[in-house]
Amino acid sequence: MLGALIVATPASAAPGDATAPGQGTCKTSDDPQFSGWTSYEQLGSELENIENNSKGRVQVDVVGQSELGRDLYTARVGTGERVLLVQSAIHGNERTGTEALLGILKKLGSSNDPVTQRVLENVTLVAMPMANPDGGELNRRMNVISWDEVERRHPQLEGSNRAWYHQLTGDGIDLPGFDLNRDFNADLDYVPQPGDLPGDPKDAGFYLSPESQTIRDVYVSLQDEFGNVDAVVDLHHMGPCDQQTGGEQDGRHISVALDYPPLGINDGAAYKEDWPLLDQDKSRRYALAVADGVKDSYGTQSPLAAAGRYFHPDEREYAGQGRSAFALNGSATVLFEVRGQSDDFGQKMKGMLVQSVQTGLESLIDSMATGEVDALDGDAFFDYPDYPDYGWDTPQD
């Protein structure tokens, strides 16, 4: 796999076009069936069952509500000093992370093998398995909130410009909302100010939605309890039909791409004076633990082992993403980008995609438990194939 390149579907070729050069068959759907994924109502029942069956190992809490009044959950397991916060489905149509986290929680809550015991003793895992349930129930990326409601929640913004990442419609659904993964700020005490709006894609966000505020509050509570949060993982999806070219995975569709925080040139040099805890090499070590774990678990010939680096030119800069905001506060942060959203495939390929996420997460958790992640060479992350071109100007993590 080393040295291979992952390239995007050519702009001239539609997804699923098996005649395009280098393309295998990739069948997507405009309106797929997605009922096979865990719904919001099912999530509450699943978490309750996991908690009850764990006999005290797993603690489930309601930590906030979405804009439409749905509960936002955390599930916590383990008693170790190393803290891992994992959030999934901040984009509502990106669902594999929810399923993978449920699988991990079940295993850690009931298994007694040596690896599980090692994890429980050395790591505290806090999972947020569905950060955007309102978007999830609509099978769309954004949450649901009007700008009038934003002004009601933040009266000081009345009459101000709308934030640049607030949209009036999304994914063909005529309801307003935010791309929640732009609504973060490294200043964890930030209060929205009208003079900061509408903002810019390269700048920090404004904590305007209850969902992003809740994620921030969970992070802060863990900081207060433990002194620091070792790592934050953000589970996402990318395009469905992108392939590796060359190497041992030649012609196979990528399973998962990984990334460290996109903070501009020279590893976020412009931020380091104000945010001296930023450690990009640490984030690369944690991402490398995931990639190595996937490769070692499946072998280089398995399609599940088609892991690589996500689109990350030096100038790419998104300070308003959660992974950037938390990295500026000293956490290692890792982005997972799994192949295809649920509005591409529906519930097809669910098992394979969930398995790749779960394996990657479990590899990272055990590497934290053993301390192996601390001994990795962050530069070795660059030995994995990169993902140089998405076919549009701005990849949508």
Secondary structure, DSSP 8 states (H G I E B T S, - for coil): -TT-EEE---TTS-TT-TTSTT-------SS---TTS--HHHHHHHHHHHHHHTTTSEEEEEEEE-TTS-EEEEEEE---SEEEEEEE-SSTT--HHHHHHHHHHHHHHH--SHHHHHHHHHEEEEEES-S-HHHHHHTSSS----HHHHHHHSGGGTT----TTEES-BTTB---EE-GGG---SSTT----GGG-S--TTS-----SHHHHHHHHHHHHHHHHHSS--EEEEEEEE-SS-EEESSTTTT-B--EEEE---B-HHHHGGGTTT-TT--HHHHHHHHHHHHHHHHHHH-TTSGGG-EEE----TT-B-TTSHHHHHHTTT-EEEEEEEE--HHHHTTTTHHHHHHHHHHHHHHHHHHHHHTHHHHS-GGGGGGS------SSSS---
